[in-house]
């Protein structure tokens, strides 16, 4: 969970990365984001990003 929190913080602090993440969600959903991350901890980050997306209203 700590990794996911750090990932969200870094994504929010990097406009280019945030746009890539939003585009991945819009284009291919969860599987596209998991492929973008390509990391064993991706499931935690994906769960955090789902919550982030829901709370940000995007």
Residue, then its C-alpha position, 0 to 999 in steps of 0.5 A: x500500500x505504501x508503494x501505491x501511495x508513493x506511485x500516486x504521489x509521483x503521478x500527481x506530481x508529473x503532468x506528463x506521466x499523469x496524462x499517460x496514465x489517464x490515457x491508458x485508463x481511457x484507451x484500454x482500462x486496467x490491463x493497459x495500465x498494468x502493461x504500462x507499469x510492468x511491475x510485480x507490485x502493479x496490482x497495488x498501484x492499479x487498485x490505488x489508481x482506481x480509487x484515485x480515478x474515482x475520487x478525481x472524477x476522471 
